[in-house]
């Protein structure tokens, strides 16, 4: 597994538990379809107004025309073994990402494999972090 994350990665306002679920679903999906001995890549890119996270594998890729339909609850024309778990997991991923004001997409990689990317908006300023030396509030 290769992880690409810049050292100067900014803070992004998000629900950590829910985004962890998105990452877990995408990584498990990549592991499920990537042939043994091939790599999985996780990368993040930062723009002034958004962050994009990509999970990519070297598996068989996505059947043409199904890139957007993979996120639907009802998916026809895909063999059941290939779609059953993935469909529910990807539908959940889309709901979580959209609840954060973001988008998610799937695309084929060249020469083989698939990449799933989600983009989340960045706040103008990260949340303030209190100093460790701040006085504790007194209980009433």
Secondary structure, 3 states (H helix, E strand, C coil): CEEECCCCCCCCCCCHHHHHHHHHHHHHHHHHHCCCCCCCEEEEEECCCEEEEEEECCCCCCCCCCCCHHHCCCCCCCCHHHHHHHHHHHHHHHHHHHHCCCEEEEEECCCCCEEEEEEEECCCCCCCCCCCCCCCCCCC
